[in-house]
Amino acid sequence: MVPRPAAPAQPRPPVNARVVDAAQHRAVEGVHNREDDPIAMDARDALMVGTKTDGTKVARPLSPHLQVYRPQLTSALSIFHRVSGCALAVGALVLVWWLVAAAGRPEYFATVQGVLGSWPGRLFLFGWTAALFYHLSNGIRHLWWDSGRGLDLPSVYRSGYIVLGATAGLTLGSWVAWYVVRA
């Protein structure tokens, strides 16, 4: 009879990088009193408990979140880059709707044109255009960063303002050009 291989052991999280809350930390370390706690955590803290090479405990903060840090240009641009990506996905669905209508009956196409030509439709298209140019400009900014350039703080802020200016200029320029060509 051939022996069966042993079941693989369940992987354990590393001891030096586990995320704990205050109650879990106290239970693991056997601390019942805040004065005896080497890390002195309370319910408001969210820390990673780690150990140094000599075995002493060290508390490291988790990633920053919106309740702790003041909004900055860099964080706002990062969040808006994600939002603009979602807006582009919704706009792509509207584009598909318009293309299906263009390939279909003339009455259906006229209905879609009427919806997109209304004030809410034009406002949506303006926002979609702004999202497109913002995502494009910020993507070029990220490609610039990928080359290792412009990573110091003044350059990051300067490129952020350039992205905002390019977004405004390209969006307004495309809409003005559309109305000039149409007239």
One Martini backbone bead per residue (centre of mass of N, CA, C, O) as a GRO file, in nm:
protein
  183
    1MET     BB    1   0.096   0.037   0.023
    2VAL     BB    2   0.051   0.372  -0.042
    3PRO     BB    3   0.127   0.655   0.091
    4ARG     BB    4  -0.015   0.937   0.186
    5PRO     BB    5   0.000   1.251   0.169
    6ALA     BB    6   0.024   1.514   0.345
    7ALA     BB    7  -0.131   1.770   0.447
    8PRO     BB    8  -0.124   2.083   0.411
    9ALA     BB    9  -0.040   2.344   0.574
   10GLN     BB   10  -0.156   2.612   0.715
   11PRO     BB   11  -0.121   2.929   0.668
   12ARG     BB   12   0.048   3.175   0.846
   13PRO     BB   13   0.069   3.459   0.977
   14PRO     BB   14   0.282   3.683   1.039
   15VAL     BB   15   0.395   3.801   1.340
   16ASN     BB   16   0.518   4.093   1.230
   17ALA     BB   17   0.216   4.136   1.049
   18ARG     BB   18  -0.046   4.206   1.230
   19VAL     BB   19  -0.379   4.286   1.255
   20VAL     BB   20  -0.504   4.489   1.524
   21ASP     BB   21  -0.678   4.541   1.796
   22ALA     BB   22  -0.692   4.613   2.118
   23ALA     BB   23  -0.826   4.351   2.225
   24GLN     BB   24  -0.650   4.151   2.067
   25HIS     BB   25  -0.379   4.240   2.178
   26ARG     BB   26  -0.440   4.184   2.479
   27ALA     BB   27  -0.501   3.883   2.442
   28VAL     BB   28  -0.230   3.794   2.318
   29GLU     BB   29  -0.042   3.944   2.550
   30GLY     BB   30  -0.192   3.956   2.839
   31VAL     BB   31  -0.331   4.239   2.865
   32HIS     BB   32  -0.529   4.428   3.124
   33ASN     BB   33  -0.353   4.695   3.125
   34ARG     BB   34  -0.258   4.995   3.004
   35GLU     BB   35   0.012   5.027   3.169
   36ASP     BB   36   0.121   4.731   3.061
   37ASP     BB   37   0.127   4.837   2.775
   38PRO     BB   38   0.369   4.869   2.528
   39ILE     BB   39   0.164   5.022   2.311
   40ALA     BB   40  -0.094   5.173   2.396
   41MET     BB   41  -0.390   5.090   2.315
   42ASP     BB   42  -0.699   5.166   2.162
   43ALA     BB   43  -1.000   5.177   1.992
   44ARG     BB   44  -0.880   5.403   1.788
   45ASP     BB   45  -0.670   5.210   1.708
   46ALA     BB   46  -0.479   5.116   1.402
   47LEU     BB   47  -0.247   4.855   1.407
   48MET     BB   48   0.068   4.733   1.348
   49VAL     BB   49   0.224   4.457   1.481
   50GLY     BB   50   0.565   4.446   1.555
   51THR     BB   51   0.908   4.339   1.512
   52LYS     BB   52   1.212   4.350   1.590
   53THR     BB   53   1.517   4.196   1.575
   54ASP     BB   54   1.520   4.196   1.908
   55GLY     BB   55   1.183   4.158   1.983
   56THR     BB   56   1.057   4.419   1.993
   57LYS     BB   57   0.788   4.611   2.002
   58VAL     BB   58   0.592   4.761   1.730
   59ALA     BB   59   0.407   5.042   1.612
   60ARG     BB   60   0.211   5.070   1.314
   61PRO     BB   61   0.053   5.234   1.090
   62LEU     BB   62  -0.178   5.244   0.884
   63SER     BB   63  -0.317   5.351   0.638
   64PRO     BB   64  -0.432   5.623   0.530
   65HIS     BB   65  -0.715   5.831   0.603
   66LEU     BB   66  -0.970   6.070   0.582
   67GLN     BB   67  -0.990   6.122   0.905
   68VAL     BB   68  -0.677   6.224   0.938
   69TYR     BB   69  -0.627   6.369   0.668
   70ARG     BB   70  -0.570   6.632   0.481
   71PRO     BB   71  -0.655   6.751   0.201
   72GLN     BB   72  -0.498   6.716  -0.116
   73LEU     BB   73  -0.409   6.736  -0.431
   74THR     BB   74  -0.306   6.444  -0.463
   75SER     BB   75  -0.557   6.299  -0.345
   76ALA     BB   76  -0.770   6.426  -0.530
   77LEU     BB   77  -0.647   6.324  -0.800
   78SER     BB   78  -0.662   6.025  -0.733
   79ILE     BB   79  -0.965   6.004  -0.691
   80PHE     BB   80  -1.048   6.132  -0.969
   81HIS     BB   81  -0.922   5.912  -1.143
   82ARG     BB   82  -1.121   5.692  -1.055
   83VAL     BB   83  -1.383   5.843  -1.126
   84SER     BB   84  -1.317   5.885  -1.427
   85GLY     BB   85  -1.310   5.586  -1.498
   86CYS     BB   86  -1.609   5.535  -1.432
   87ALA     BB   87  -1.724   5.750  -1.626
   88LEU     BB   88  -1.611   5.614  -1.883
   89ALA     BB   89  -1.779   5.357  -1.859
   90VAL     BB   90  -2.055   5.493  -1.879
   91GLY     BB   91  -1.996   5.640  -2.148
   92ALA     BB   92  -1.958   5.379  -2.313
   93LEU     BB   93  -2.252   5.288  -2.287
   94VAL     BB   94  -2.369   5.535  -2.432
   95LEU     BB   95  -2.217   5.490  -2.695
   96VAL     BB   96  -2.346   5.217  -2.757
   97TRP     BB   97  -2.635   5.320  -2.763
   98TRP     BB   98  -2.586   5.514  -3.002
   99LEU     BB   99  -2.484   5.298  -3.207
  100VAL     BB  100  -2.738   5.121  -3.203
  101ALA     BB  101  -2.925   5.349  -3.296
  102ALA     BB  102  -2.774   5.407  -3.567
  103ALA     BB  103  -2.829   5.099  -3.669
  104GLY     BB  104  -3.120   5.148  -3.655
  105ARG     BB  105  -3.382   5.314  -3.624
  106PRO     BB  106  -3.465   5.643  -3.678
  107GLU     BB  107  -3.646   5.683  -3.425
  108TYR     BB  108  -3.440   5.585  -3.213
  109PHE     BB  109  -3.218   5.788  -3.285
  110ALA     BB  110  -3.387   6.041  -3.222
  111THR     BB  111  -3.421   5.979  -2.924
  112VAL     BB  112  -3.122   5.976  -2.845
  113GLN     BB  113  -3.060   6.258  -2.951
  114GLY     BB  114  -3.262   6.400  -2.763
  115VAL     BB  115  -3.128   6.318  -2.498
  116LEU     BB  116  -2.831   6.424  -2.567
  117GLY     BB  117  -2.949   6.725  -2.653
  118SER     BB  118  -3.012   6.790  -2.389
  119TRP     BB  119  -2.918   6.936  -2.106
  120PRO     BB  120  -2.849   6.678  -1.949
  121GLY     BB  121  -2.692   6.547  -2.185
  122ARG     BB  122  -2.478   6.771  -2.217
  123LEU     BB  123  -2.373   6.756  -1.930
  124PHE     BB  124  -2.278   6.468  -1.950
  125LEU     BB  125  -2.085   6.510  -2.196
  126PHE     BB  126  -1.908   6.716  -2.055
  127GLY     BB  127  -1.817   6.530  -1.822
  128TRP     BB  128  -1.701   6.310  -2.007
  129THR     BB  129  -1.490   6.490  -2.140
  130ALA     BB  130  -1.344   6.566  -1.880
  131ALA     BB  131  -1.272   6.275  -1.799
  132LEU     BB  132  -1.108   6.209  -2.047
  133PHE     BB  133  -0.891   6.439  -2.021
  134TYR     BB  134  -0.803   6.373  -1.736
  135HIS     BB  135  -0.717   6.079  -1.776
  136LEU     BB  136  -0.512   6.141  -1.992
  137SER     BB  137  -0.331   6.346  -1.841
  138ASN     BB  138  -0.274   6.163  -1.592
  139GLY     BB  139  -0.149   5.932  -1.755
  140ILE     BB  140   0.093   6.096  -1.857
  141ARG     BB  141   0.198   6.160  -1.576
  142HIS     BB  142   0.252   5.861  -1.501
  143LEU     BB  143   0.454   5.808  -1.727
  144TRP     BB  144   0.657   6.014  -1.626
  145TRP     BB  145   0.702   5.874  -1.354
  146ASP     BB  146   0.797   5.596  -1.474
  147SER     BB  147   1.075   5.743  -1.568
  148GLY     BB  148   1.165   5.911  -1.289
  149ARG     BB  149   1.013   6.179  -1.314
  150GLY     BB  150   0.870   6.413  -1.103
  151LEU     BB  151   0.890   6.312  -0.771
  152ASP     BB  152   0.897   6.568  -0.648
  153LEU     BB  153   0.689   6.774  -0.483
  154PRO     BB  154   0.685   7.024  -0.673
  155SER     BB  155   0.637   6.854  -0.934
  156VAL     BB  156   0.372   6.723  -0.849
  157TYR     BB  157   0.213   6.987  -0.824
  158ARG     BB  158   0.269   7.101  -1.103
  159SER     BB  159   0.146   6.860  -1.262
  160GLY     BB  160  -0.135   6.889  -1.138
  161TYR     BB  161  -0.194   7.172  -1.257
  162ILE     BB  162  -0.153   7.088  -1.549
  163VAL     BB  163  -0.382   6.885  -1.560
  164LEU     BB  164  -0.609   7.086  -1.495
  165GLY     BB  165  -0.551   7.276  -1.734
  166ALA     BB  166  -0.574   7.067  -1.961
  167THR     BB  167  -0.861   6.986  -1.904
  168ALA     BB  168  -0.993   7.260  -1.943
  169GLY     BB  169  -0.880   7.326  -2.228
  170LEU     BB  170  -0.976   7.068  -2.382
  171THR     BB  171  -1.274   7.082  -2.314
  172LEU     BB  172  -1.340   7.370  -2.410
  173GLY     BB  173  -1.211   7.344  -2.693
  174SER     BB  174  -1.395   7.114  -2.800
  175TRP     BB  175  -1.669   7.263  -2.759
  176VAL     BB  176  -1.608   7.511  -2.927
  177ALA     BB  177  -1.538   7.363  -3.189
  178TRP     BB  178  -1.815   7.227  -3.221
  179TYR     BB  179  -1.984   7.495  -3.238
  180VAL     BB  180  -1.831   7.616  -3.481
  181VAL     BB  181  -1.876   7.384  -3.685
  182ARG     BB  182  -2.194   7.377  -3.654
  183ALA     BB  183  -2.249   7.695  -3.743
   0.00000   0.00000   0.00000
